[in-house]
Amino acid sequence: MATAAPAEESLAAVLIALVVALLGGYLAHTTVCAELHECSKHETCFSVSSASCSFKTTITPAGWRMLNQSAQHMALQGLNRGVCAPGMRQSVDDAGTLRCVRQLSYPDATNLEIQDPNGGTDHEQYCGKWIDAGTIAYGVQKWAFFDEAETEDAVDELVRVKGSSRLAMNDVAKFRSACRIMVSSNSAGAAASGAFNYLAPHLETSTPHLALESVGYLASHYCDAPAQVGIGATSERFVLQAMEGVVHAEGPLKTALYAVGEPGALREAAGAFAKHMAWLASTSLAATTDAQAAAVVRGAHVGTYIDAYNQGPDFQTASATPNPSLERFVKAYEDLGTTAALAYLRGVAAVCALATQSVIVPEEGTALQARSVAPKKEVAAALGRFQTDEADRFEPMHMEALTNASKFTLSSLSVSYATRDSAWSVCLAAAKRVFPDAFDRMAFDALVSPWLYTRLHAMSDEIREAAAITLSENLIGSIFDAVDDRNAAVARLRATPVRIAGAPRGSWAGVQREFERPAFTSNDGALVMMLKQARALFLDRLVPAVTQASLCEHPPLFAGTARNAYLLLTQKEACSVLMPGLIVPPFAGERFDDRSLYERLGFVVAHEFMHVTAATNLWDPMYEHKLLNAYAPSTHVEAIADVGAAAALMRFPHATNASVCSAASQLFCGRIGYADGGGYSTERSHPKANVRGDLACDFLRTYFS
């Protein structure tokens, strides 16, 4: 009997606890019901369930006004922020996933939440809370740039959502439809044969002249031909260049011909020609002549609308020297004859047909990357675009960029940049690579409203004039050693147009020519459409050269969704280009007030205008040292553009020392990687994040106190 006592005591404890819990629950329920009764009488709450006494409070309009004017409003803002860093807000994507997105600040774009008034430097005061809220191991995460990829995703999503209606009749939609049919039906192999049959009939090698024109014809489709045709510029004009191309190895060439169904005899002839070209690498060859280069260029456009333009004495063809791939082709043609040369060029066409396929679907066992040196990893690979890695896309743009933008071929856009997750996503990725101008327009339409576009027109004109006056005065203009050089730079600045990628053609910031669309037919497969579009794009790039148009008629060098801007500069003229991906918060917004718009996006516009100072051989070294002493010497080209932009903005009545400093600090602040020596392994052309804003603020305090 004694052993039962503990069990009886445990049961009693449980019963007591249950009674206490029931009593507590009853009292709590009674209290809640009493509160519901009381607040309902005063109309400050309402019941949310007929089966219980649960309720929600209500706030009158007057109460909301009081709440918005009190410290409690900041508490609500904190609830919206949730677990996100200062300057960020909780949101959900289409899948319902909770994400942190940029807090929108307007009409004043200054983000107060990321500021730390106790910060010891300008960037800490204006950006410190956001910086301290996160760390990174390598590189730099910039406040103004961290969500660039999300802008591109948003534009892609718009294309996906509205593709069935908004894009129903245009060429991009037709290509994507044909592409999805090809992928879903697994007919890419047959489509590649169709692409080969589109290219091959136009090849002719009966004379050396026609063989070189056939090389140009293949190059005009962005194929890996023995020579490429690129657009370059001298100090005064555009030129067309017969540049070094590709020498194909015997094995991949014969494999490509087999894949498109060519007979064995032709494959052997093509292989023999390729083998002979490889052997010629060790021999001394005659240099490419101007006549040979002209034949290649002529073959790229003969029989097209380009022929209608006046190609007078101002039209130039330049040959890259040396051009070993073309020289080896010419010599092999002389040694082996027309039949072998035709077989080789048909092999080049087969490789090109499979390269178009590889943009969408990989061809197993076929070597499509024919280049001896693979292209660098690209930020936004597309035909006719300057393709760089992430580190150097913000470096100064030189005229060589035009040539670099025209030399990448279809094989450089291979499936390594697009996976076959679904026909929808793969074909969207392929369309972005071969219809870059169309996607620029989509980005522009999505990101730049008509009202904002009109404001930008007035802003760019006003900032151009403010920058010109600033450069004509001594504070910035004394960077030039000679007055004549300063005056020439001022004149060039005043004549510099602004272009926005994707802006309507013929409008104030758009190129002034129309795009000649390719001749699609309903019988064209996706890969034939790709080749036709590639050539239409190529011919559009030739127009500025054959018409000797202004520098601003060049196509944009980056994708429209890139958060970037650049200035192209020659001795004769300059062109300032903005990407729509830059015309978003925190740089620009339709609801931004004038001060915010001018001191953020306007800072970038003024900075690009001030790059007319980039000819450092014209500078006064003593004044350079005095004005830019705080900057690293390697950054002086960017530094003079920064301080010149800040000085130009100070000419506007709404600008103050503090407001321009605040804008510069928030645009150029960032989280610096702790494991790579402060974000950069070496000093680059731009001042480092955080330092860049601090130095701009120091300049303002020194000269505009």
Residue pairs with C-beta under 8 A, 6 or more apart in sequence:
29 53
32 53
32 54
32 55
33 53
35 53
35 55
36 45
36 47
36 53
36 54
36 55
39 45
39 55
39 57
40 46
40 47
40 55
43 58
44 57
44 58
45 55
45 56
45 57
45 58
46 55
46 56
46 58
47 53
47 54
47 55
48 54
48 55
48 56
59 67
67 73
67 76
77 113
80 89
80 90
81 88
81 89
81 90
81 103
81 113
82 90
83 90
83 100
84 90
84 100
85 100
85 129
85 130
85 133
85 134
86 113
86 114
86 129
86 130
86 133
87 102
87 103
87 111
87 113
87 114
87 129
87 130
87 143
88 100
88 101
88 102
88 103
88 130
89 100
89 101
89 102
89 103
90 98
90 99
90 100
91 98
91 99
91 100
91 101
92 98
92 99
93 99
94 157
101 147
101 150
102 147
102 585
102 586
103 111
103 113
104 585
104 589
105 111
105 112
105 585
105 586
106 585
106 589
106 591
106 592
106 593
106 596
107 591
107 592
107 593
107 596
108 593
108 595
108 596
109 585
109 586
109 589
109 592
109 596
109 597
109 600
109 663
110 596
110 659
110 662
110 663
110 666
111 586
111 666
113 129
114 126
114 127
114 128
114 129
114 130
114 143
114 666
115 125
115 126
115 127
115 128
115 129
116 124
116 125
116 127
116 128
116 129
116 132
117 125
118 125
119 125
119 126
119 128
121 690
121 694
122 661
122 665
122 693
122 694
122 697
123 131
123 665
123 668
123 669
123 690
123 691
123 693
123 694
124 131
125 665
126 661
126 662
126 665
126 666
126 669
126 693
127 143
127 665
127 666
127 669
127 690
127 693
130 143
130 669
131 143
131 669
131 670
131 671
131 690
134 141
134 671
135 671
135 674
136 671
136 672
136 673
136 674
137 673
137 674
137 675
137 676
138 673
138 675
138 676
139 673
139 676
139 679
140 670
140 671
140 672
140 673
140 679
140 680
140 688
140 689
141 670
141 671
142 668
142 669
142 670
142 689
143 586
143 666
143 667
143 669
143 670
144 563
144 586
144 587
144 666
144 667
144 668
144 669
145 563
148 561
148 562
148 563
148 581
151 447
151 561
151 563
151 581
151 584
152 380
152 559
152 561
152 581
154 446
155 439
155 442
155 443
155 446
155 447
155 560
155 561
156 428
158 442
158 446
159 167
159 428
159 442
160 424
160 428
163 173
163 176
167 173
167 176
170 438
171 435
171 438
171 517
171 518
171 520
171 529
171 533
172 431
172 435
172 438
172 439
174 520
174 529
175 427
175 430
175 431
175 434
175 435
175 526
175 529
175 530
175 533
176 427
176 428
176 431
178 524
178 525
178 526
178 529
179 360
179 423
179 426
179 427
179 430
179 431
179 526
180 423
180 424
180 427
181 187
181 526
182 188
182 191
182 360
182 361
182 525
182 526
182 527
183 360
183 361
183 420
183 423
183 426
183 427
184 423
187 525
188 357
188 360
188 361
188 363
188 527
189 259
189 357
189 363
190 525
191 357
191 525
191 526
191 527
191 528
192 259
192 260
192 353
192 354
192 356
192 357
192 363
192 527
193 260
193 261
193 353
194 525
194 527
194 528
195 352
195 353
195 356
195 357
195 525
195 527
195 528
195 530
195 531
196 260
196 349
196 350
196 352
196 353
197 260
198 528
198 531
198 532
199 218
199 221
199 223
199 349
199 352
199 353
199 531
200 346
200 349
202 214
202 217
203 214
203 217
203 218
203 342
203 345
203 346
203 349
204 210
204 211
204 213
204 214
204 342
205 211
205 214
205 333
205 338
205 339
205 341
205 342
205 345
206 338
208 330
208 333
208 334
209 295
211 333
211 338
211 341
211 345
212 292
212 295
212 296
212 299
212 330
213 295
213 296
213 298
213 299
213 302
214 299
214 345
215 225
215 226
215 227
215 245
215 296
215 299
215 326
215 329
215 345
216 225
216 227
216 229
216 242
216 295
216 296
216 297
216 298
216 299
216 300
216 301
216 302
217 299
217 300
218 225
218 345
218 348
218 349
218 352
219 225
219 227
219 228
219 229
219 245
219 296
219 299
219 300
220 229
220 299
220 300
220 301
220 535
220 538
220 539
221 352
221 410
221 531
221 534
221 535
221 538
222 383
222 408
222 409
222 410
222 534
222 538
223 348
223 349
223 351
223 352
223 355
223 409
223 410
224 245
224 246
224 248
224 348
224 351
224 352
224 355
224 370
224 371
224 409
224 410
224 411
225 245
225 246
225 348
226 245
226 246
226 247
226 325
226 326
226 328
226 329
226 348
227 242
227 243
227 244
227 245
227 296
227 323
227 325
227 326
227 329
228 242
228 243
228 244
228 245
228 406
228 407
228 409
229 240
229 241
229 242
229 243
229 296
229 297
229 300
229 406
229 538
230 240
230 241
230 243
230 402
230 403
230 406
230 407
231 238
231 239
231 240
231 241
231 402
231 403
231 405
231 406
231 541
231 542
231 544
231 545
231 554
232 238
232 239
232 240
232 241
232 318
232 399
232 400
232 402
232 403
233 239
233 399
233 402
233 551
233 570
234 316
234 570
235 570
235 571
235 572
236 570
236 571
236 572
237 314
237 316
237 548
238 402
238 544
238 545
238 548
238 549
238 554
239 316
239 317
239 318
239 545
240 297
240 300
240 316
240 317
240 318
240 542
240 545
240 546
241 293
241 317
241 318
241 319
241 320
241 403
242 288
242 292
242 293
242 294
242 296
242 297
242 317
242 318
242 319
242 320
242 323
242 326
243 320
243 323
243 403
243 407
244 320
244 322
244 323
244 324
244 325
244 326
245 325
245 326
246 325
246 370
246 371
246 409
247 274
247 277
247 278
247 281
247 324
247 325
247 328
247 329
248 274
248 344
248 347
248 348
248 351
248 370
249 274
249 278
249 367
249 370
250 271
250 274
250 275
250 278
251 271
251 367
252 351
252 366
252 367
252 368
252 370
253 270
253 271
253 274
253 344
253 347
253 348
253 350
253 351
254 267
254 268
254 270
254 271
254 347
255 365
255 366
255 367
256 347
256 350
256 351
256 353
256 354
256 366
257 266
257 267
257 270
257 346
257 347
257 350
258 267
259 350
259 354
259 363
259 366
260 350
260 353
260 354
262 346
262 350
266 343
266 346
267 343
267 347
269 339
269 340
269 343
269 344
270 340
270 343
270 344
270 346
270 347
272 336
272 340
273 332
273 336
273 340
273 341
273 343
273 344
274 344
274 347
276 332
276 335
276 336
277 328
277 329
277 332
277 344
280 328
280 331
280 332
281 324
281 328
283 331
285 324
285 327
285 328
285 330
285 331
286 327
286 330
286 331
287 321
287 322
287 323
287 327
288 319
288 320
288 321
288 322
288 323
288 326
288 327
288 330
289 319
290 317
290 319
292 319
292 326
292 330
293 317
293 318
293 319
293 323
294 317
296 326
297 317
300 538
300 542
301 307
301 539
301 542
301 546
304 539
305 516
305 539
306 539
306 542
306 543
306 546
309 543
309 546
309 547
310 547
311 546
314 548
315 545
315 546
315 548
329 341
329 344
332 340
332 341
332 344
333 341
351 368
351 370
351 411
352 409
352 410
352 411
352 531
353 527
353 531
354 363
354 366
354 368
355 368
355 409
355 410
355 411
355 414
356 410
356 527
356 530
356 531
357 363
357 527
358 366
358 368
358 410
358 411
358 414
358 415
359 410
359 413
359 414
359 415
359 418
359 430
359 433
359 434
359 530
360 415
360 418
360 420
360 426
360 427
360 430
360 526
360 527
361 415
361 420
361 426
362 414
362 415
362 420
368 411
368 414
369 411
369 414
370 411
371 411
371 412
375 387
375 408
375 412
376 387
376 388
376 389
377 389
378 387
378 388
378 389
378 412
378 417
379 387
379 388
379 389
379 390
379 393
379 558
379 559
379 562
380 432
380 558
380 559
380 561
380 562
381 387
381 408
381 412
381 413
381 417
381 433
382 413
382 432
382 433
382 434
382 436
382 559
383 408
383 410
383 413
383 433
383 434
383 436
383 534
383 537
383 538
384 405
384 406
384 436
384 537
384 538
384 541
384 555
385 405
385 408
385 436
385 556
385 557
385 558
385 559
386 393
386 397
386 401
386 404
386 405
386 557
386 558
387 404
387 405
387 408
387 412
391 684
393 558
393 562
393 564
394 564
394 686
395 684
395 685
396 566
396 611
396 614
396 637
396 638
396 685
397 557
397 566
397 567
397 568
399 568
399 569
399 570
401 557
401 568
402 554
402 557
402 568
405 555
405 557
406 541
410 530
410 534
413 433
413 434
417 429
417 433
418 425
418 426
418 429
418 430
418 433
419 425
419 426
420 426
427 526
430 530
431 438
431 439
432 439
432 559
434 530
434 533
434 534
434 537
435 533
436 537
436 555
436 556
436 559
437 502
437 515
437 537
437 540
437 555
439 502
439 559
439 560
439 561
440 501
440 502
440 556
440 559
440 560
440 580
441 502
441 504
441 560
442 502
442 560
443 501
443 502
443 559
443 560
443 561
443 579
443 580
443 581
444 500
444 501
444 502
444 503
444 504
444 560
444 580
445 502
446 580
447 580
447 581
447 583
447 584
448 456
448 500
448 503
448 580
448 583
449 590
451 590
452 583
452 588
452 589
452 590
453 500
453 503
453 507
453 509
455 597
456 498
456 500
456 509
456 583
456 588
456 601
457 508
457 509
459 597
459 598
459 601
459 602
459 605
460 498
460 509
460 605
462 598
462 652
463 598
463 602
463 605
463 606
463 609
463 648
463 649
464 493
464 494
464 496
464 498
464 609
465 494
466 606
466 648
466 649
466 651
466 652
467 493
467 606
467 609
467 610
467 644
467 645
467 648
468 490
468 493
468 494
468 609
469 648
469 651
470 476
470 477
470 644
470 647
470 648
470 651
471 477
471 486
471 489
471 490
471 493
471 610
471 612
471 613
471 644
472 486
472 487
472 490
475 627
475 647
475 703
476 610
476 613
476 627
476 640
476 643
476 644
476 647
477 486
477 490
478 486
478 620
478 623
478 627
479 613
479 619
479 620
479 623
479 624
479 627
479 640
480 486
480 489
480 613
480 618
480 619
480 620
481 618
481 619
481 620
482 618
485 615
485 618
489 612
489 613
492 569
492 573
492 574
492 612
493 574
493 609
493 610
493 612
495 573
495 574
496 567
496 573
496 574
496 575
496 576
496 609
496 612
497 509
497 550
497 552
497 575
497 576
498 509
498 576
498 577
498 578
498 605
499 509
499 510
499 511
499 552
499 556
499 575
499 576
499 577
499 578
500 509
500 510
500 577
500 578
500 579
500 580
500 583
501 556
501 558
501 559
501 560
501 577
501 578
501 579
501 580
502 556
502 560
502 580
503 509
503 510
504 510
505 511
505 512
505 513
505 514
505 515
506 512
506 514
509 578
511 552
511 553
511 555
512 549
512 553
513 540
513 543
513 549
513 553
515 536
515 540
516 536
516 539
516 540
517 536
518 529
518 532
518 533
518 535
518 536
519 532
520 529
520 532
524 532
540 555
541 555
543 549
543 553
544 550
544 553
544 554
550 573
550 575
551 568
551 570
551 572
551 573
551 574
551 575
552 575
552 577
554 568
554 575
556 577
556 579
557 566
557 577
558 564
558 566
558 579
559 579
559 581
560 579
560 580
560 581
561 579
561 580
561 581
562 579
562 581
562 582
563 579
563 581
563 582
563 584
563 587
564 579
564 581
564 582
565 576
565 577
565 578
565 579
565 582
565 604
565 605
565 607
565 608
566 576
566 577
566 608
567 574
567 575
567 576
567 577
567 608
567 609
567 611
567 612
567 614
568 574
568 575
568 577
569 611
569 612
569 614
574 611
574 612
576 605
576 608
576 609
578 604
578 605
578 608
582 588
582 601
582 604
583 601
586 600
586 666
586 667
587 600
587 601
587 604
587 667
588 597
588 600
588 601
589 596
589 597
592 600
594 654
595 652
595 654
595 655
595 659
596 663
598 649
598 652
598 654
598 655
599 649
599 655
599 659
599 660
599 663
600 663
600 667
602 649
603 645
603 646
603 649
603 660
603 663
603 664
603 667
604 645
606 644
606 645
606 648
606 649
607 641
607 642
607 644
607 645
608 641
609 645
609 648
610 640
610 641
610 644
610 645
610 648
611 637
611 641
613 619
613 637
613 640
613 641
613 644
614 637
616 636
616 637
624 636
627 640
627 643
628 636
628 639
628 640
628 643
630 695
630 698
631 639
631 687
631 695
632 683
632 687
634 683
634 684
634 685
635 683
635 684
635 685
635 686
635 687
637 685
638 685
638 686
638 687
639 687
639 695
642 664
642 687
642 692
642 695
642 696
642 699
643 696
643 699
646 660
646 664
646 696
646 699
646 700
647 703
647 704
649 655
649 660
650 657
650 660
650 700
650 704
657 700
657 701
657 704
657 705
660 696
660 700
661 693
661 696
661 697
661 700
661 701
664 692
664 693
664 696
664 697
665 693
665 694
665 696
665 697
666 693
667 693
668 687
668 689
668 690
668 692
668 693
668 696
669 689
669 690
669 693
670 679
670 689
670 690
672 678
672 679
672 688
672 689
672 690
673 679
678 688
679 688
679 689
680 688
686 692
687 695
